[in-house]
């Protein structure tokens, strides 16, 4: 499980108010690395962030944290959000674990890749976004189905990608020949 770093940006600079944010993707009982995930597995994104500086204890309100998945190619865009109250009397360290159940993400075709991004945004006690925010870009995640309906079993007789029968004999059914270069 690799940890990826981001930065909390504020309208003020160090030493007044600053922070860090990190995130990592994990699979429950999955193999490493955790960038290829079966859709029937539990998985999640752990987020840690810290607000530091001499003014941190005076900041009240809430954190709005999100996990966003941007599909690569055709597919749905997904996002989840959670709000956590700030604790100005605490140590400035915060943590949240977005846990995903089997089937929360589906895969089309052979698999579906997503680009995940985690965001952390400050909201004032008036529920207005404030000048503290950060994000972490995570590596591309590829989701795949373990059990899929075979083409033809779902009422379709064709493969999803239609190939020219003359150029590609067998139309994707693993019938091919390799030409040998006789000049070697």
N, CA, C and O of each residue as an XYZ file, in Angstrom:
736
protein
N       0.851     -1.154      0.000
C       0.000      0.000      0.000
C       0.908      1.231      0.000
O       1.607      1.496      0.978
N       0.891      1.968     -1.090
C       1.729      3.141     -1.226
C       0.962      4.362     -0.746
O      -0.252      4.449     -0.933
N       1.668      5.308     -0.126
C       1.063      6.552      0.324
C       1.456      7.649     -0.653
O       2.618      7.758     -1.044
N       0.481      8.458     -1.042
C       0.701      9.550     -1.984
C       0.469     10.864     -1.262
O      -0.472     10.993     -0.479
N       1.328     11.838     -1.525
C       1.304     13.106     -0.804
C       0.613     14.196     -1.594
O       0.656     14.234     -2.823
N      -0.024     15.078     -0.848
C      -0.594     16.300     -1.386
C      -0.229     17.425     -0.432
O       0.570     17.227      0.483
N      -0.790     18.568     -0.630
C      -0.495     19.715      0.225
C      -1.789     20.463      0.486
O      -2.580     20.687     -0.431
N      -2.006     20.854      1.745
C      -3.109     21.753      2.050
C      -2.624     23.168      1.784
O      -1.584     23.580      2.296
N      -3.365     23.898      0.995
C      -3.010     25.283      0.723
C      -3.913     26.190      1.549
O      -5.105     25.925      1.705
N      -3.335     27.250      2.068
C      -4.089     28.219      2.856
C      -3.802     29.615      2.314
O      -2.863     29.817      1.544
N      -4.626     30.572      2.728
C      -4.396     31.966      2.325
C      -3.230     32.586      3.088
O      -2.731     33.650      2.723
N      -2.806     31.913      4.146
C      -1.676     32.383      4.944
C      -0.484     31.465      4.699
O      -0.629     30.403      4.095
N       0.659     31.861      5.155
C       1.843     31.029      4.932
C       2.389     30.528      6.257
O       1.952     30.935      7.333
N       3.371     29.619      6.141
C       4.054     29.131      7.342
C       4.703     30.326      8.033
O       5.174     31.219      7.329
N       4.757     30.399      9.273
C       4.329     29.483     10.315
C       2.901     29.732     10.790
O       2.469     29.118     11.766
N       2.148     30.628     10.117
C       0.812     30.979     10.600
C      -0.197     29.851     10.410
O      -0.863     29.447     11.363
N      -0.313     29.341      9.184
C      -1.292     28.291      8.899
C      -0.857     27.522      7.652
O      -0.660     28.109      6.588
N      -0.711     26.229      7.793
C      -0.300     25.379      6.683
C      -0.671     23.944      7.020
O      -1.140     23.670      8.124
N      -0.470     23.027      6.085
C      -0.809     21.642      6.369
C      -0.406     20.694      5.270
O       0.133     21.091      4.237
N      -0.682     19.421      5.521
C      -0.364     18.346      4.584
C      -1.554     17.411      4.473
O      -2.397     17.348      5.367
N      -1.611     16.688      3.371
C      -2.629     15.655      3.185
C      -1.983     14.473      2.465
O      -1.199     14.665      1.536
N      -2.311     13.254      2.891
C      -1.842     12.044      2.220
C      -3.024     11.111      2.024
O      -4.022     11.196      2.739
N      -2.902     10.225      1.057
C      -3.954      9.239      0.802
C      -3.330      7.969      0.260
O      -2.270      7.993     -0.364
N      -4.014      6.849      0.513
C      -3.570      5.572     -0.051
C      -4.775      4.689     -0.306
O      -5.763      4.715      0.428
N      -4.664      3.909     -1.368
C      -5.697      2.949     -1.757
C      -5.298      1.597     -1.185
O      -4.119      1.240     -1.187
N      -6.270      0.850     -0.699
C      -5.995     -0.492     -0.183
C      -7.110     -1.438     -0.609
O      -8.232     -1.017     -0.890
N      -6.780     -2.705     -0.648
C      -7.756     -3.770     -0.883
C      -7.815     -4.627      0.368
O      -6.779     -4.968      0.939
N      -9.000     -4.971      0.792
C      -9.114     -5.897      1.901
C      -8.822     -7.279      1.348
O      -9.529     -7.761      0.462
N      -7.788     -7.915      1.865
C      -7.346     -9.233      1.418
C      -6.925     -9.245     -0.045
O      -7.072    -10.261     -0.724
N      -6.404     -8.125     -0.536
C      -5.975     -8.052     -1.923
C      -4.471     -8.137     -2.047
O      -3.739     -8.036     -1.062
N      -4.029     -8.322     -3.257
C      -2.596     -8.411     -3.546
C      -2.047     -7.010     -3.795
O      -2.787     -6.100     -4.169
N      -0.751     -6.848     -3.587
C      -0.088     -5.579     -3.868
C       0.519     -5.637     -5.243
O       0.900     -6.729     -5.665
N       0.642     -4.555     -5.975
C       0.137     -3.236     -5.645
C      -1.390     -3.180     -5.765
O      -2.006     -4.071     -6.351
N      -1.981     -2.148     -5.217
C      -3.444     -2.061     -5.171
C      -3.981     -1.128     -6.248
O      -4.727     -0.196     -5.949
N      -3.614     -1.370     -7.469
C      -4.129     -0.546     -8.567
C      -5.043     -1.329     -9.494
O      -5.700     -0.737    -10.351
N      -5.100     -2.636     -9.343
C      -6.006     -3.473    -10.129
C      -6.911     -4.190     -9.127
O      -6.449     -5.008     -8.332
N      -8.205     -3.871     -9.178
C      -9.131     -4.299     -8.138
C     -10.317     -5.025     -8.758
O     -10.921     -4.539     -9.715
N     -10.649     -6.193     -8.208
C     -11.852     -6.917     -8.628
C     -13.084     -6.189     -8.088
O     -13.051     -5.638     -6.987
N     -14.144     -6.189     -8.848
C     -15.360     -5.507     -8.412
C     -16.069     -6.235     -7.275
O     -16.963     -5.666     -6.648
N     -15.690     -7.485     -6.996
C     -16.317     -8.230     -5.899
C     -15.494     -8.163     -4.610
O     -15.723     -8.947     -3.690
N     -14.540     -7.233     -4.540
C     -13.681     -7.080     -3.365
C     -14.049     -5.837     -2.579
O     -14.573     -4.866     -3.125
N     -13.761     -5.887     -1.271
C     -13.801     -4.674     -0.465
C     -12.494     -3.929     -0.696
O     -11.429     -4.539     -0.785
N     -12.583     -2.615     -0.791
C     -11.409     -1.790     -0.978
C     -11.692     -0.431     -0.352
O     -12.816     -0.168      0.076
N     -10.701      0.416     -0.296
C     -10.925      1.717      0.303
C      -9.814      2.697      0.030
O      -8.801      2.376     -0.590
N     -10.037      3.918      0.517
C      -9.054      4.989      0.417
C      -8.916      5.595      1.812
O      -9.882      6.119      2.368
N      -7.708      5.519      2.374
C      -7.416      6.114      3.682
C      -6.810      7.493      3.466
O      -5.882      7.667      2.676
N      -7.354      8.467      4.184
C      -6.905      9.848      4.044
C      -6.448     10.362      5.410
O      -7.154     10.213      6.407
N      -5.274     10.962      5.440
C      -4.744     11.614      6.641
C      -4.400     13.047      6.261
O      -3.810     13.288      5.208
N      -4.765     13.994      7.112
C      -4.367     15.367      6.869
C      -4.139     16.060      8.200
O      -4.629     15.636      9.247
N      -3.365     17.159      8.117
C      -2.988     17.870      9.326
C      -2.986     19.360      9.052
O      -2.467     19.824      8.036
N      -3.575     20.097      9.971
C      -3.550     21.551      9.926
C      -2.581     22.017     11.005
O      -2.732     21.672     12.177
N      -1.575     22.810     10.599
C      -0.516     23.240     11.510
C      -0.406     24.757     11.501
O      -0.991     25.439     10.661
N       0.346     25.255     12.443
C       0.630     26.689     12.491
C       0.049     27.328     13.734
O      -0.788     26.748     14.425
N       0.511     28.533     13.999
C       0.117     29.222     15.229
C      -1.358     29.628     15.232
O      -1.909     29.899     16.299
N      -2.001     29.676     14.081
C      -3.422     30.041     14.025
C      -4.360     28.831     13.942
O      -5.579     29.006     13.945
N      -3.825     27.621     13.868
C      -4.656     26.416     13.681
C      -5.695     26.249     14.785
O      -6.811     25.802     14.518
N      -5.347     26.601     16.013
C      -6.286     26.404     17.127
C      -7.466     27.382     17.083
O      -8.413     27.236     17.856
N      -7.419     28.365     16.200
C      -8.494     29.352     16.100
C      -9.438     29.075     14.925
O     -10.381     29.832     14.693
N      -9.187     28.008     14.199
C      -9.996     27.687     13.024
C     -11.117     26.735     13.423
O     -10.850     25.631     13.898
N     -12.361     27.147     13.236
C     -13.537     26.331     13.556
C     -14.325     26.085     12.270
O     -14.171     26.808     11.286
N     -15.151     25.075     12.294
C     -15.964     24.743     11.131
C     -15.926     23.252     10.879
O     -15.984     22.454     11.815
N     -15.829     22.873      9.608
C     -15.803     21.451      9.264
C     -14.935     21.222      8.044
O     -14.668     22.132      7.259
N     -14.504     19.978      7.911
C     -13.784     19.523      6.717
C     -14.777     18.806      5.818
O     -15.593     18.014      6.290
N     -14.708     19.078      4.552
C     -15.469     18.323      3.547
C     -14.441     17.515      2.767
O     -13.597     18.078      2.070
N     -14.517     16.194      2.887
C     -13.555     15.342      2.185
C     -14.298     14.542      1.124
O     -15.440     14.127      1.320
N     -13.629     14.338      0.002
C     -14.248     13.631     -1.121
C     -13.261     12.682     -1.762
O     -12.052     12.912     -1.766
N     -13.812     11.607     -2.307
C     -13.084     10.737     -3.218
C     -13.828     10.824     -4.547
O     -15.029     10.561     -4.613
N     -13.116     11.190     -5.590
C     -13.706     11.311     -6.929
C     -13.018     10.318     -7.856
O     -11.794     10.191     -7.846
N     -13.814      9.615     -8.658
C     -13.282      8.699     -9.663
C     -13.704      9.201    -11.035
O     -14.894      9.258    -11.347
N     -12.738      9.557    -11.837
C     -12.974     10.011    -13.204
C     -12.725      8.830    -14.123
O     -11.611      8.311    -14.187
N     -13.757      8.407    -14.832
C     -13.568      7.251    -15.714
C     -12.690      7.644    -16.897
O     -12.738      8.774    -17.383
N     -11.903      6.700    -17.337
C     -11.066      6.909    -18.514
C     -11.758      6.169    -19.647
O     -11.921      4.950    -19.591
N     -12.159      6.896    -20.664
C     -13.012      6.324    -21.698
C     -14.462      6.490    -21.273
O     -14.763      7.288    -20.385
N     -15.353      5.749    -21.896
C     -16.759      5.871    -21.525
C     -16.990      5.171    -20.193
O     -16.435      4.103    -19.931
N     -17.800      5.776    -19.374
C     -18.096      5.214    -18.062
C     -18.599      6.288    -17.128
O     -18.494      7.477    -17.432
N     -19.143      5.887    -16.000
C     -19.701      6.873    -15.077
C     -18.617      7.597    -14.276
O     -17.561      7.037    -13.983
N     -18.902      8.849    -13.932
C     -18.064      9.600    -13.003
C     -18.673      9.362    -11.625
O     -19.894      9.396    -11.473
N     -17.839      9.124    -10.629
C     -18.336      8.794     -9.291
C     -17.678      9.691     -8.263
O     -16.525     10.088     -8.434
N     -18.402     10.018     -7.187
C     -17.796     10.743     -6.074
C     -18.561     10.453     -4.787
O     -19.769     10.212     -4.797
N     -17.822     10.484     -3.679
C     -18.364     10.261     -2.344
C     -17.849     11.380     -1.465
O     -16.722     11.846     -1.633
N     -18.678     11.812     -0.524
C     -18.341     12.949      0.317
C     -18.651     12.630      1.774
O     -19.594     11.901      2.084
N     -17.835     13.193      2.660
C     -18.075     13.048      4.094
C     -17.612     14.329      4.777
O     -16.642     14.951      4.346
N     -18.304     14.719      5.837
C     -17.946     15.943      6.564
C     -17.530     15.604      7.992
O     -18.159     14.789      8.667
N     -16.457     16.250      8.431
C     -15.901     16.015      9.765
C     -15.731     17.372     10.447
O     -15.153     18.285      9.856
N     -16.224     17.520     11.679
C     -16.034     18.803     12.376
C     -14.562     19.024     12.740
O     -13.853     18.091     13.116
N     -14.128     20.262     12.623
C     -12.780     20.611     13.070
C     -12.731     20.552     14.582
O     -13.729     20.810     15.255
N     -11.579     20.216     15.111
C     -11.357     20.183     16.548
C     -10.224     21.163     16.853
O      -9.061     20.763     16.912
N     -10.554     22.448     17.048
C      -9.493     23.435     17.256
C      -8.675     23.207     18.522
O      -7.561     23.717     18.634
N      -9.212     22.446     19.479
C      -8.475     22.164     20.716
C      -7.658     20.874     20.611
O      -6.962     20.506     21.557
N      -7.737     20.188     19.470
C      -7.017     18.925     19.279
C      -5.610     19.166     18.757
O      -5.088     20.279     18.823
N      -5.008     18.106     18.236
C      -3.626     18.182     17.748
C      -3.528     18.561     16.266
O      -2.428     18.621     15.717
N      -4.665     18.815     15.615
C      -4.657     19.223     14.207
C      -4.591     18.079     13.225
O      -4.559     18.303     12.015
N      -4.571     16.834     13.731
C      -4.476     15.665     12.847
C      -5.862     15.060     12.647
O      -6.641     14.908     13.588
N      -6.144     14.716     11.377
C      -7.444     14.157     11.019
C      -7.245     12.917     10.146
O      -6.211     12.748      9.499
N      -8.258     12.064     10.148
C      -8.180     10.793      9.423
C      -9.588     10.395      8.996
O     -10.552     10.575      9.740
N      -9.690      9.855      7.793
C     -10.949      9.235      7.377
C     -10.633      8.078      6.442
O      -9.687      8.133      5.657
N     -11.439      7.035      6.540
C     -11.276      5.830      5.725
C     -12.554      5.625      4.917
O     -13.573      5.201      5.461
N     -12.502      5.924      3.621
C     -13.629      5.626      2.735
C     -13.582      4.138      2.435
O     -12.631      3.662      1.815
N     -14.592      3.399      2.864
C     -14.649      1.952      2.634
C     -15.706      1.659      1.585
O     -16.835      2.143      1.667
N     -15.321      0.852      0.589
C     -16.219      0.509     -0.501
C     -16.545     -0.981     -0.449
O     -15.658     -1.820     -0.293
N     -17.820     -1.288     -0.580
C     -18.280     -2.676     -0.542
C     -18.157     -3.309     -1.927
O     -18.070     -2.603     -2.932
N     -18.151     -4.633     -1.975
C     -18.169     -5.300     -3.279
C     -19.381     -4.822     -4.089
O     -20.493     -4.742     -3.569
N     -19.153     -4.514     -5.342
C     -20.224     -4.081     -6.226
C     -20.457     -2.579     -6.240
O     -21.250     -2.104     -7.053
N     -19.793     -1.801     -5.367
C     -19.961     -0.346     -5.400
C     -19.470      0.227     -6.725
O     -20.006      1.222     -7.213
N     -18.454     -0.399     -7.302
C     -17.933     -0.006     -8.613
C     -18.157     -1.183     -9.556
O     -17.919     -2.335     -9.194
N     -18.612     -0.886    -10.753
C     -18.789     -1.929    -11.762
C     -17.779     -1.695    -12.885
O     -17.216     -0.609    -13.022
N     -17.568     -2.727    -13.672
C     -16.623     -2.626    -14.791
C     -17.351     -3.001    -16.078
O     -18.099     -3.977    -16.123
N     -17.122     -2.224    -17.103
C     -17.668     -2.514    -18.419
C     -16.561     -3.086    -19.294
O     -15.376     -2.941    -18.996
N     -16.965     -3.734    -20.370
C     -16.021     -4.320    -21.307
C     -15.096     -5.291    -20.570
O     -15.561     -6.057    -19.725
N     -13.821     -5.272    -20.869
C     -12.872     -6.151    -20.181
C     -12.558     -5.629    -18.793
O     -12.360     -6.407    -17.860
N     -12.513     -4.318    -18.658
C     -12.269     -3.657    -17.377
C     -12.540     -2.171    -17.563
O     -12.693     -1.692    -18.687
N     -12.597     -1.445    -16.447
C     -12.815     -0.001    -16.508
C     -11.757      0.696    -15.659
O     -11.668      0.447    -14.456
N     -10.947      1.573    -16.277
C      -9.968      2.334    -15.508
C     -10.560      3.657    -15.014
O     -11.373      4.284    -15.693
N     -10.133      4.062    -13.819
C     -10.560      5.328    -13.224
C      -9.344      6.080    -12.714
O      -8.372      5.474    -12.263
N      -9.403      7.398    -12.787
C      -8.384      8.267    -12.189
C      -8.971      8.814    -10.895
O      -9.885      9.637    -10.942
N      -8.466      8.375     -9.730
C      -8.998      8.857     -8.457
C      -8.269     10.107     -7.941
O      -7.058     10.256     -8.105
N      -9.042     10.990     -7.317
C      -8.515     12.182     -6.674
C      -9.232     12.338     -5.338
O     -10.449     12.177     -5.254
N      -8.474     12.649     -4.309
C      -9.016     12.919     -2.977
C      -8.942     14.426     -2.757
O      -7.919     15.045     -3.050
N     -10.024     15.024     -2.240
C     -10.001     16.447     -1.919
C     -10.357     16.655     -0.457
O     -11.162     15.919      0.114
N      -9.743     17.671      0.141
C     -10.041     18.100      1.507
C     -10.285     19.601      1.429
O      -9.420     20.348      0.973
N     -11.463     20.048      1.874
C     -11.826     21.458      1.790
C     -12.381     21.923      3.128
O     -13.169     21.218      3.758
N     -11.975     23.091      3.553
C     -12.467     23.688      4.785
C     -13.789     24.402      4.519
O     -13.929     25.093      3.510
N     -14.760     24.239      5.424
C     -16.003     25.008      5.413
C     -16.110     25.726      6.751
O     -15.848     25.139      7.801
N     -16.493     26.989      6.710
C     -16.624     27.777      7.939
C     -17.825     27.286      8.748
O     -18.576     26.420      8.301
N     -17.995     27.856      9.950
C     -19.159     27.497     10.769
C     -20.455     27.926     10.099
O     -21.530     27.464     10.483
N     -20.372     28.796      9.113
C     -21.546     29.220      8.327
C     -21.745     28.312      7.107
O     -22.588     28.596      6.256
N     -20.973     27.222      7.020
C     -21.044     26.238      5.918
C     -20.668     26.845      4.564
O     -21.215     26.476      3.524
N     -19.733     27.771      4.607
C     -19.232     28.408      3.397
C     -17.801     27.914      3.182
O     -17.006     27.937      4.122
N     -17.447     27.465      1.965
C     -16.066     27.037      1.721
C     -15.081     28.158      2.033
O     -15.282     29.309      1.646
N     -14.016     27.797      2.740
C     -13.019     28.778      3.140
C     -11.703     28.583      2.413
O     -11.592     27.725      1.537
N     -10.699     29.382      2.778
C      -9.429     29.404      2.048
C      -8.410     28.344      2.480
O      -7.211     28.616      2.537
N      -8.897     27.133      2.785
C      -7.992     26.027      3.098
C      -8.467     24.824      2.281
O      -9.602     24.374      2.441
N      -7.626     24.317      1.429
C      -8.021     23.184      0.589
C      -6.778     22.445      0.110
O      -5.680     22.999      0.062
N      -6.983     21.183     -0.242
C      -5.888     20.392     -0.784
C      -6.420     19.170     -1.502
O      -7.596     18.825     -1.387
N      -5.538     18.521     -2.243
C      -5.938     17.312     -2.961
C      -4.751     16.383     -3.108
O      -3.595     16.786     -2.977
N      -5.071     15.125     -3.384
C      -4.058     14.120     -3.680
C      -4.515     13.381     -4.928
O      -5.623     12.846     -4.978
N      -3.653     13.360     -5.930
C      -3.900     12.548     -7.120
C      -3.360     11.157     -6.855
O      -2.192     10.989     -6.502
N      -4.211     10.164     -7.025
C      -3.799      8.776     -6.835
C      -3.538      8.139     -8.200
O      -3.963      8.687     -9.217
N      -2.855      7.004     -8.245
C      -2.602      6.361     -9.544
C      -3.898      5.809    -10.131
O      -4.877      5.592     -9.418
N      -3.883      5.590    -11.420
C      -5.047      5.022    -12.100
C      -5.388      3.672    -11.481
O      -4.508      2.848    -11.233
N      -6.681      3.460    -11.235
C      -7.187      2.184    -10.724
C      -7.940      1.482    -11.840
O      -8.721      2.107    -12.557
N      -7.710      0.197    -11.985
C      -8.390     -0.603    -12.999
C      -9.302     -1.605    -12.282
O      -8.837     -2.412    -11.478
N     -10.596     -1.544    -12.581
C     -11.570     -2.453    -11.982
C     -12.004     -3.477    -13.023
O     -12.237     -3.140    -14.184
N     -12.108     -4.727    -12.593
C     -12.558     -5.770    -13.516
C     -13.525     -6.712    -12.812
O     -13.462     -6.908    -11.599
N     -14.419     -7.287    -13.605
C     -15.408     -8.248    -13.117
C     -14.781     -9.636    -13.121
O     -14.049     -9.983    -14.047
N     -15.062    -10.429    -12.096
C     -14.578    -11.805    -12.049
C     -15.479    -12.678    -12.907
O     -14.994    -13.456    -13.729
N     -16.769    -12.556    -12.724
C     -17.742    -13.318    -13.506
C     -18.461    -12.358    -14.435
O     -19.016    -11.356    -13.984
N     -18.455    -12.649    -15.708
C     -19.150    -11.816    -16.691
C     -20.022    -12.705    -17.553
O     -19.715    -13.875    -17.782
N     -21.092    -12.140    -18.018
C     -21.900    -12.853    -19.005
C     -21.091    -12.919    -20.291
O     -20.470    -11.933    -20.689
N     -21.096    -14.047    -20.924
C     -20.378    -14.179    -22.188
C     -21.203    -13.532    -23.286
O     -22.433    -13.556    -23.248
N     -20.519    -12.955    -24.263
C     -21.240    -12.376    -25.389
C     -21.986    -13.493    -26.082
O     -21.432    -14.565    -26.323
N     -23.224    -13.247    -26.397
C     -24.079    -14.269    -26.975
C     -25.039    -14.810    -25.929
O     -26.154    -15.211    -26.263
N     -24.617    -14.828    -24.647
C     -25.497    -15.270    -23.568
C     -26.494    -14.182    -23.184
O     -27.489    -14.468    -22.518
N     -26.243    -12.940    -23.593
C     -27.103    -11.841    -23.194
C     -27.990    -11.347    -24.338
O     -28.488    -10.223    -24.286
N     -28.191    -12.154    -25.350
C     -29.033    -11.761    -26.461
C     -28.275    -11.140    -27.614
O     -28.870    -10.867    -28.657
N     -26.977    -10.908    -27.462
C     -26.181    -10.336    -28.527
C     -25.328    -11.443    -29.132
O     -24.707    -12.221    -28.408
N     -25.300    -11.510    -30.440
C     -24.519    -12.537    -31.105
C     -23.146    -12.026    -31.539
O     -22.301    -12.804    -31.981
N     -22.929    -10.734    -31.413
C     -21.679    -10.147    -31.892
C     -20.766     -9.787    -30.729
O     -21.214     -9.620    -29.594
N     -19.492     -9.671    -31.030
C     -18.527     -9.198    -30.054
C     -18.673     -7.685    -29.948
O     -19.197     -7.067    -30.874
N     -18.227     -7.062    -28.850
C     -18.425     -5.629    -28.700
C     -17.622     -4.797    -29.688
O     -18.022     -3.681    -30.017
N     -16.506     -5.314    -30.163
C     -15.706     -4.618    -31.158
C     -15.806     -5.428    -32.441
O     -15.363     -6.575    -32.503
N     -16.388     -4.822    -33.452
C     -16.583     -5.550    -34.708
C     -15.354     -5.367    -35.578
O     -14.920     -4.244    -35.835
N     -14.809     -6.467    -36.020
C     -13.615     -6.431    -36.861
C     -13.981     -6.892    -38.259
O     -14.912     -7.675    -38.447
N     -13.249     -6.402    -39.223
C     -13.446     -6.807    -40.600
C     -13.043     -8.275    -40.739
O     -11.885     -8.623    -40.505
N     -13.971     -9.121    -41.111
C     -13.748    -10.567    -41.193
C     -12.606    -10.911    -42.149
O     -11.880    -11.878    -41.916
N     -12.434    -10.120    -43.240
C     -11.365    -10.434    -44.189
C      -9.994    -10.095    -43.603
O      -9.034    -10.839    -43.807
N      -9.895     -8.976    -42.876
C      -8.615     -8.599    -42.284
C      -8.294     -9.429    -41.055
O      -7.131     -9.733    -40.792
N      -9.323     -9.796    -40.300
C      -9.139    -10.496    -39.037
C      -9.951    -11.785    -39.032
O     -11.036    -11.828    -38.452
N      -9.445    -12.831    -39.668
C     -10.203    -14.070    -39.699
C     -10.450    -14.584    -38.285
O      -9.580    -14.482    -37.421
N     -11.622    -15.127    -38.056
C     -11.971    -15.644    -36.737
C     -12.678    -14.612    -35.878
O     -13.265    -14.966    -34.856
N     -12.638    -13.315    -36.275
C     -13.332    -12.243    -35.582
C     -13.137    -12.305    -34.064
O     -14.108    -12.283    -33.308
N     -11.875    -12.383    -33.625
C     -11.585    -12.337    -32.203
C     -11.709    -13.672    -31.500
O     -11.731    -13.703    -30.269
N     -11.790    -14.768    -32.219
C     -11.961    -16.076    -31.597
C     -10.641    -16.830    -31.500
O     -10.633    -18.061    -31.489
N      -9.530    -16.112    -31.430
C      -8.190    -16.672    -31.253
C      -7.743    -17.549    -32.405
O      -6.956    -18.475    -32.208
N      -8.228    -17.277    -33.591
C      -7.760    -17.995    -34.784
C      -6.887    -17.019    -35.562
O      -7.391    -16.043    -36.116
N      -5.610    -17.269    -35.608
C      -4.719    -16.384    -36.331
C      -3.482    -17.146    -36.747
O      -3.219    -18.247    -36.262
N      -2.728    -16.549    -37.647
C      -1.460    -17.106    -38.065
C      -0.411    -16.003    -37.970
O      -0.715    -14.821    -38.131
N       0.808    -16.406    -37.710
C       1.899    -15.450    -37.657
C       2.721    -15.623    -38.913
O       3.175    -16.721    -39.233
N       2.913    -14.486    -39.643
C       3.731    -14.560    -40.845
C       5.194    -14.617    -40.430
O       5.620    -13.897    -39.527
N       5.946    -15.463    -41.083
C       7.369    -15.578    -40.781
C       8.147    -14.786    -41.811
O       7.844    -14.821    -43.004
N       9.144    -14.076    -41.337
C       9.999    -13.288    -42.210
C      11.091    -14.210    -42.726
O      11.962    -14.631    -41.965
N      11.049    -14.522    -44.008
C      12.002    -15.457    -44.588
C      13.364    -14.804    -44.856
O      14.325    -15.500    -45.182
N      13.455    -13.488    -44.725
C      14.721    -12.800    -44.993
C      15.722    -12.988    -43.859
O      16.900    -12.679    -44.040
N      15.315    -13.466    -42.737
C      16.241    -13.632    -41.606
C      16.965    -14.917    -41.666
O      17.779    -15.208    -40.790
